[in-house]
Amino acid sequence: MQPASTEASAPAPTSTPADLRLRPGSRDFRRANLALFAAGVATFVLLYSTQGLLPVLSADLGLTPGQASWTASASTLGLALALLPASALSDRYGRTAVMTASTLAAALLALALPFAPDLTTLVVLRAVQGAALAGLPATAMAYLAEEVHPSALASAMGLYVAGNSIGGMGGRLVSGWAAAAWGWRWGLAVSAALALLAALAFRALVPRARHFRRVPVDARALAATVTAHLRNPLLLRLYALGMLFMAVFGAVYNTVGYRLTAAPFHLPESVAASIFVVYLVGTASSASAGRLTARCGRRGTLYLAIGTTTAGLLLSLAGSLLCAVLGLVLITAGFFAGHATASSAVGRTATTGRAQASALYLIAYYLGNSLGGTLGADAYHSTGWSGTATVALTAMACAAGVTLYATHRAHATRRAGAATVRA
């Protein structure tokens, strides 16, 4: 869900004169925007395609929620592990080449998923597919920063993020509806067809990169940059927050379909799949996070996001369908606000190697999805929704602890600075 979007900071534009870059109104600007929108749809349709059909998958293959959830967790785990290599490949071979290979390879792999004979094969294919998908989030923002005029970069990024959001929601909805009607294999087939069309549209539309400059891959320098980031306590706290927020999101969204189709709600599978429309709340929440940060500060916004998510989890424990839905709305809004705030802070905190700092954030973020999704589904199998909520509430308690520690450190630093001035 770059998230639903991957809002991590884009790399700084190259030294190409700004007046040579794509401007609003030009044919290539429109093509670049549509191409990246299509690529975002293709990527996130595939990344979350099994999340909407987990209950159907469990019923057909006799799987527990924890076992079935591996089909969702494997893709985000594969993506997380491949982000840094994909970023290095784009520096060597070019942005459009890596994005094209990424979207087409993942879509072609998706065509094999409906024919998987067992869970193991399906999980392995999903992990490989996730690794293939890493080329887009690792590269898209760098492409836009290099090719689009600075005055239009924000709008171009916004359209790309919108494609991510629509793809994330669409993947869950389309696969869930198709699975409810014809079975999980058809659910995956429909998602694959949609993603392949979007990938082909990207290939046909994306303008040739005019401003890319090949950068030799220096493994030693890359390792030094990554090590420096991992020794930065401010970045580590932001990575932890991204992981914890995404763990909640994975736990809740991997199990909400099971809850709605079971007692006491007994919703039809097609209706339960429609709950992913709530994902749209995240788009609005992400957009408002910047305004909240300007008004309340970064830590204030994080406290608000943690409180909103926690309130949603507690509300979801009530036995009514209305409380379950409203709880999911609050969880989604809180998650996206927290993710947008933490990810945007990464680019401001890292003074060098911003692309690597953002990639490390996304690695932590998607690892959180894999871990939280599996733990939440296992807890649901053992103790029901209260188990899932306990996993998620524990993650939010940890996030509150990280934020409180950051607040304490900031206050201590200010007091020390004031004492130094007085001395």
C-alpha positions as CSV (number, residue, x, y, z in Angstrom):
1,M,0.0,0.0,0.0
2,Q,2.3,2.8,-1.1
3,P,0.3,2.9,0.0
4,A,-1.0,3.2,-0.3
5,S,1.3,4.9,-1.5
6,T,5.0,5.2,-1.2
7,E,5.3,8.7,-0.1
8,A,9.0,8.6,0.8
9,S,11.0,11.5,-0.5
10,A,12.1,11.5,-4.1
11,P,15.7,11.8,-4.9
12,A,17.0,15.3,-5.8
13,P,16.6,16.1,-9.4
14,T,19.7,15.9,-11.6
15,S,21.6,18.9,-12.9
16,T,19.7,19.0,-16.2
17,P,18.5,22.5,-16.9
18,A,14.9,22.8,-15.7
19,D,13.6,24.4,-18.9
20,L,14.4,21.2,-20.8
21,R,12.2,19.0,-18.5
22,L,8.6,18.1,-19.1
23,R,6.0,20.8,-18.5
24,P,2.3,20.8,-18.1
25,G,0.4,21.0,-21.4
26,S,3.1,19.1,-23.4
27,R,2.3,15.8,-25.0
28,D,5.1,14.0,-23.2
29,F,4.1,15.4,-19.8
30,R,0.6,13.9,-20.2
31,R,2.1,10.6,-21.4
32,A,4.5,10.5,-18.5
33,N,1.7,11.1,-16.0
34,L,-0.6,8.5,-17.5
35,A,2.3,6.0,-17.8
36,L,3.2,6.3,-14.1
37,F,-0.4,6.2,-13.1
38,A,-0.8,3.0,-15.1
39,A,2.4,1.5,-13.6
40,G,1.2,2.3,-10.1
41,V,-2.1,0.6,-10.8
42,A,-0.3,-2.5,-12.2
43,T,2.1,-2.8,-9.3
44,F,-0.4,-2.4,-6.4
45,V,-3.2,-4.4,-8.0
46,L,-0.7,-7.3,-8.0
47,L,0.9,-6.6,-4.6
48,Y,-2.4,-6.9,-2.7
49,S,-4.3,-9.2,-5.1
50,T,-4.6,-12.1,-2.6
51,Q,-5.7,-10.0,0.4
52,G,-9.2,-9.7,-0.8
53,L,-9.7,-13.4,-1.4
54,L,-8.1,-14.9,1.7
55,P,-11.4,-16.3,3.2
56,V,-12.2,-18.0,-0.2
57,L,-8.6,-19.4,-0.4
58,S,-8.9,-20.8,3.2
59,A,-12.2,-22.5,2.4
60,D,-11.1,-24.0,-0.9
61,L,-7.7,-25.3,0.3
62,G,-8.5,-26.0,3.9
63,L,-6.1,-23.4,5.2
64,T,-6.0,-21.5,8.5
65,P,-6.0,-17.7,8.2
66,G,-2.3,-17.6,9.2
67,Q,-1.4,-20.1,6.4
68,A,-3.5,-18.2,3.8
69,S,-2.0,-14.9,4.9
70,W,1.4,-16.0,3.6
71,T,0.1,-15.4,0.1
72,A,-0.2,-11.8,1.0
73,S,2.9,-11.5,3.2
74,A,5.2,-13.3,0.7
75,S,4.8,-10.6,-1.9
76,T,5.6,-7.7,0.4
77,L,8.5,-9.6,1.9
78,G,9.9,-10.2,-1.6
79,L,9.4,-6.5,-2.5
80,A,11.2,-5.4,0.7
81,L,14.2,-7.6,0.1
82,A,14.6,-6.4,-3.6
83,L,14.2,-2.6,-3.1
84,L,17.9,-1.8,-2.7
85,P,19.1,-4.0,-5.6
86,A,16.3,-2.6,-7.9
87,S,17.4,0.9,-7.1
88,A,21.0,0.0,-8.0
89,L,19.9,-1.6,-11.2
90,S,18.0,1.6,-12.2
91,D,21.1,3.6,-11.7
92,R,23.0,1.3,-14.1
93,Y,20.4,0.4,-16.7
94,G,18.0,3.3,-16.6
95,R,14.7,4.1,-15.0
96,T,12.3,3.2,-17.8
97,A,14.1,-0.1,-18.5
98,V,13.8,-1.2,-14.9
99,M,10.2,0.0,-14.5
100,T,9.1,-1.8,-17.8
101,A,10.8,-5.0,-16.8
102,S,9.4,-4.8,-13.3
103,T,5.7,-4.3,-14.3
104,L,5.7,-6.8,-17.2
105,A,7.6,-9.5,-15.4
106,A,5.3,-9.3,-12.4
107,A,2.2,-9.3,-14.6
108,L,3.4,-12.3,-16.5
109,L,4.1,-14.1,-13.3
110,A,0.6,-13.3,-12.2
111,L,-0.7,-15.3,-15.1
112,A,0.8,-18.4,-13.6
113,L,-0.7,-17.9,-10.1
114,P,-4.2,-19.4,-10.9
115,F,-2.5,-22.6,-11.9
116,A,-0.6,-23.1,-8.7
117,P,-1.3,-26.6,-7.5
118,D,-0.8,-26.0,-3.7
119,L,0.0,-23.3,-1.1
120,T,3.7,-23.7,-1.2
121,T,3.9,-23.1,-5.0
122,L,1.5,-20.1,-4.6
123,V,3.6,-18.6,-1.8
124,V,6.9,-19.0,-3.7
125,L,5.4,-17.4,-6.8
126,R,4.1,-14.5,-4.8
127,A,7.5,-13.9,-3.2
128,V,9.2,-13.9,-6.7
129,Q,6.4,-11.6,-7.9
130,G,7.0,-9.2,-5.0
131,A,10.7,-9.1,-5.9
132,A,9.9,-8.3,-9.5
133,L,7.5,-5.5,-8.4
134,A,10.3,-3.7,-6.4
135,G,11.4,-2.0,-9.6
136,L,8.6,0.5,-9.6
137,P,8.6,1.9,-6.0
138,A,12.5,1.9,-6.1
139,T,12.6,3.9,-9.4
140,A,9.4,5.9,-10.2
141,M,10.1,8.9,-8.1
142,A,13.7,9.2,-9.4
143,Y,12.3,9.1,-12.9
144,L,9.8,11.9,-12.3
145,A,12.4,14.0,-10.5
146,E,14.7,13.7,-13.5
147,E,12.2,14.2,-16.3
148,V,9.5,16.6,-15.0
149,H,9.9,20.3,-14.6
150,P,10.2,21.3,-10.9
151,S,7.1,23.4,-11.0
152,A,5.0,20.4,-12.0
153,L,6.8,17.8,-9.9
154,A,4.3,17.8,-7.0
155,S,1.3,17.3,-9.3
156,A,3.1,14.5,-11.2
157,M,4.0,12.8,-7.9
158,G,0.4,13.2,-6.7
159,L,-0.9,11.4,-9.8
160,Y,1.6,8.6,-9.3
161,V,0.5,8.2,-5.7
162,A,-3.1,8.2,-6.8
163,G,-2.3,5.3,-9.1
164,N,-0.8,3.4,-6.2
165,S,-3.9,4.0,-4.1
166,I,-6.4,3.0,-6.8
167,G,-4.3,0.0,-7.6
168,G,-4.1,-1.0,-3.9
169,M,-7.9,-0.7,-3.5
170,G,-8.7,-2.1,-6.9
171,G,-6.5,-5.2,-6.4
172,R,-8.4,-6.1,-3.3
173,L,-11.8,-5.3,-4.7
174,V,-11.5,-7.0,-8.1
175,S,-9.9,-10.2,-6.8
176,G,-12.4,-10.4,-4.0
177,W,-15.5,-9.9,-6.1
178,A,-14.2,-12.3,-8.8
179,A,-13.3,-14.9,-6.2
180,A,-16.7,-14.7,-4.5
181,A,-18.4,-15.3,-7.9
182,W,-16.1,-17.9,-9.5
183,G,-13.4,-19.0,-7.0
184,W,-10.0,-17.7,-6.0
185,R,-8.3,-18.9,-9.2
186,W,-10.5,-16.7,-11.3
187,G,-9.9,-13.8,-8.8
188,L,-6.2,-14.0,-9.4
189,A,-6.7,-14.4,-13.2
190,V,-8.8,-11.2,-13.4
191,S,-6.2,-9.3,-11.3
192,A,-3.5,-10.6,-13.6
193,A,-5.3,-9.5,-16.7
194,L,-6.0,-6.0,-15.3
195,A,-2.3,-5.6,-14.3
196,L,-1.1,-6.8,-17.7
197,L,-3.2,-4.3,-19.5
198,A,-1.9,-1.5,-17.2
199,A,1.7,-2.7,-17.7
200,L,1.3,-2.7,-21.4
201,A,-0.3,0.8,-21.2
202,F,2.8,2.0,-19.2
203,R,5.2,0.6,-21.8
204,A,3.2,2.2,-24.7
205,L,2.9,5.6,-23.0
206,V,6.2,6.2,-21.1
207,P,8.4,8.8,-22.8
208,R,12.0,7.9,-23.4
209,A,14.2,9.2,-20.5
210,R,16.1,12.2,-21.8
211,H,17.9,13.2,-18.6
212,F,19.0,10.0,-17.1
213,R,22.8,9.7,-16.5
214,R,24.1,6.3,-15.8
215,V,25.8,6.0,-12.4
216,P,28.3,3.2,-11.8
217,V,27.2,0.9,-8.9
218,D,29.7,1.2,-6.1
219,A,28.8,-1.5,-3.7
220,R,31.3,-0.2,-1.1
221,A,29.9,3.3,-1.1
222,L,26.3,1.9,-1.0
223,A,27.1,-0.2,2.0
224,A,28.7,2.8,3.7
225,T,25.7,4.9,3.1
226,V,23.3,2.3,4.3
227,T,25.4,1.6,7.4
228,A,25.5,5.4,8.2
229,H,21.7,5.5,8.0
230,L,21.3,2.5,10.2
231,R,23.4,4.2,12.9
232,N,21.3,7.4,12.8
233,P,18.9,7.2,15.8
234,L,16.5,9.6,14.3
235,L,16.1,7.5,11.1
236,L,15.9,4.3,13.1
237,R,12.9,5.7,15.0
238,L,11.2,6.7,11.8
239,Y,11.9,3.2,10.3
240,A,10.4,1.6,13.5
241,L,7.3,3.8,13.2
242,G,6.8,2.8,9.6
243,M,7.1,-0.8,10.4
244,L,4.8,-0.6,13.4
245,F,2.1,1.3,11.6
246,M,2.2,-1.1,8.7
247,A,2.1,-4.1,11.0
248,V,-1.2,-2.8,12.2
249,F,-2.5,-2.3,8.7
250,G,-1.4,-5.8,7.6
251,A,-2.9,-7.5,10.7
252,V,-6.2,-5.8,10.3
253,Y,-6.6,-6.0,6.5
254,N,-5.5,-9.6,6.3
255,T,-8.2,-10.7,8.8
256,V,-11.1,-8.3,8.3
257,G,-12.6,-10.4,5.5
258,Y,-12.6,-13.5,7.8
259,R,-14.4,-11.5,10.5
260,L,-17.1,-10.1,8.3
261,T,-18.0,-13.5,6.7
262,A,-18.1,-15.2,10.1
263,A,-20.5,-14.9,13.1
264,P,-22.1,-12.6,14.1
265,F,-22.1,-10.8,10.8
266,H,-22.2,-13.6,8.2
267,L,-21.8,-11.2,5.2
268,P,-21.6,-12.7,1.7
269,E,-18.1,-12.8,0.4
270,S,-18.8,-10.3,-2.3
271,V,-20.1,-7.8,0.3
272,A,-17.2,-8.4,2.7
273,A,-14.7,-7.8,-0.2
274,S,-16.4,-4.4,-0.7
275,I,-15.1,-3.2,2.7
276,F,-11.8,-2.4,1.0
277,V,-13.5,0.8,-0.4
278,V,-12.6,2.2,3.0
279,Y,-9.1,2.3,1.6
280,L,-10.1,5.6,0.0
281,V,-10.1,7.2,3.4
282,G,-6.4,6.7,3.4
283,T,-6.0,9.0,0.4
284,A,-7.7,11.8,2.2
285,S,-5.8,11.1,5.4
286,S,-2.4,11.1,3.6
287,A,-3.2,14.5,2.0
288,S,-4.2,16.0,5.3
289,A,-1.1,14.8,7.1
290,G,1.0,17.6,5.7
291,R,-1.4,20.3,6.9
292,L,-1.6,18.6,10.3
293,T,2.2,18.5,10.6
294,A,2.4,22.2,9.8
295,R,-0.2,23.0,12.6
296,C,0.7,20.4,15.2
297,G,4.3,19.4,14.4
298,R,5.6,16.0,13.4
299,R,5.3,14.4,16.8
300,G,1.9,15.9,17.4
301,T,0.6,14.5,14.2
302,L,2.1,11.1,15.1
303,Y,0.4,11.1,18.5
304,L,-2.9,12.0,16.7
305,A,-2.4,9.1,14.2
306,I,-1.6,6.7,17.0
307,G,-4.6,7.8,19.0
308,T,-6.9,7.5,16.0
309,T,-5.7,4.1,15.1
310,T,-6.0,2.9,18.7
311,A,-9.5,4.3,19.0
312,G,-10.5,2.5,15.8
313,L,-9.1,-0.8,17.1
314,L,-11.0,-0.5,20.4
315,L,-14.2,0.5,18.6
316,S,-13.8,-2.5,16.3
317,L,-14.0,-4.8,19.4
318,A,-17.7,-4.0,19.8
319,G,-20.1,-6.5,18.4
320,S,-22.0,-4.4,15.9
321,L,-21.3,-4.1,12.2
322,L,-21.5,-0.3,12.3
323,C,-18.7,-0.3,15.0
324,A,-16.6,-2.7,12.9
325,V,-16.9,-0.5,9.8
326,L,-16.3,2.8,11.7
327,G,-13.4,1.2,13.5
328,L,-11.8,0.2,10.2
329,V,-12.3,3.8,8.9
330,L,-10.4,5.2,11.9
331,I,-7.7,2.5,11.7
332,T,-7.2,3.3,8.0
333,A,-7.2,7.1,8.5
334,G,-4.7,6.8,11.4
335,F,-2.4,4.4,9.6
336,F,-2.1,6.6,6.5
337,A,-1.6,9.8,8.5
338,G,1.2,8.1,10.5
339,H,2.8,6.6,7.4
340,A,2.7,9.9,5.5
341,T,4.2,11.8,8.4
342,A,7.0,9.3,9.1
343,S,8.0,8.7,5.5
344,S,8.1,12.4,4.7
345,A,10.3,13.0,7.7
346,V,12.9,10.5,6.4
347,G,13.8,12.8,3.5
348,R,14.2,15.8,5.8
349,T,16.2,13.9,8.3
350,A,18.7,12.3,5.9
351,T,21.2,15.0,4.8
352,T,22.9,12.6,2.3
353,G,21.9,9.4,0.5
354,R,18.2,10.3,0.6
355,A,17.3,7.6,-1.9
356,Q,18.9,4.9,0.2
357,A,17.3,6.4,3.4
358,S,13.8,6.2,1.7
359,A,14.5,2.7,0.5
360,L,15.4,1.6,4.0
361,Y,12.1,3.1,5.2
362,L,10.2,1.2,2.6
363,I,12.0,-2.0,3.5
364,A,11.0,-1.6,7.2
365,Y,7.5,-0.7,6.1
366,Y,6.9,-3.8,3.9
367,L,8.6,-6.0,6.5
368,G,6.1,-4.7,9.0
369,N,3.3,-5.7,6.6
370,S,4.6,-9.2,6.3
371,L,5.1,-9.7,10.0
372,G,2.0,-8.0,11.2
373,G,-0.2,-9.7,8.5
374,T,1.0,-13.1,9.5
375,L,0.9,-12.6,13.3
376,G,-2.5,-10.9,13.1
377,A,-4.0,-13.8,11.0
378,D,-2.5,-16.4,13.4
379,A,-4.0,-14.6,16.4
380,Y,-7.4,-14.5,14.6
381,H,-7.3,-18.2,14.1
382,S,-6.5,-18.7,17.8
383,T,-8.7,-16.2,19.6
384,G,-10.8,-14.4,17.0
385,W,-10.8,-10.7,16.3
386,S,-9.8,-9.9,19.8
387,G,-6.4,-11.6,19.1
388,T,-5.9,-9.6,16.0
389,A,-6.8,-6.4,17.8
390,T,-4.3,-7.3,20.6
391,V,-1.5,-7.7,18.1
392,A,-2.4,-4.4,16.5
393,L,-2.8,-2.6,19.9
394,T,0.6,-3.9,21.0
395,A,2.2,-2.4,17.8
396,M,0.5,0.9,18.6
397,A,1.7,0.8,22.2
398,C,5.3,0.4,20.8
399,A,4.7,3.2,18.4
400,A,3.6,5.4,21.2
401,G,6.7,4.4,23.2
402,V,9.0,5.3,20.2
403,T,7.3,8.7,19.8
404,L,7.4,9.4,23.6
405,Y,11.1,8.6,23.6
406,A,11.6,11.0,20.7
407,T,9.7,13.7,22.5
408,H,11.8,13.2,25.7
409,R,15.1,13.3,23.7
410,A,14.0,16.5,21.9
411,H,13.1,18.2,25.2
412,A,16.4,17.1,26.8
413,T,18.3,18.5,23.8
414,R,16.5,21.8,24.1
415,R,17.2,22.0,27.9
416,A,20.8,21.2,27.3
417,G,21.0,23.9,24.7
418,A,19.4,26.4,26.9
419,A,21.8,25.6,29.8
420,T,24.7,26.0,27.5
421,V,23.5,29.4,26.4
422,R,23.0,30.6,30.0
423,A,26.5,29.3,30.9
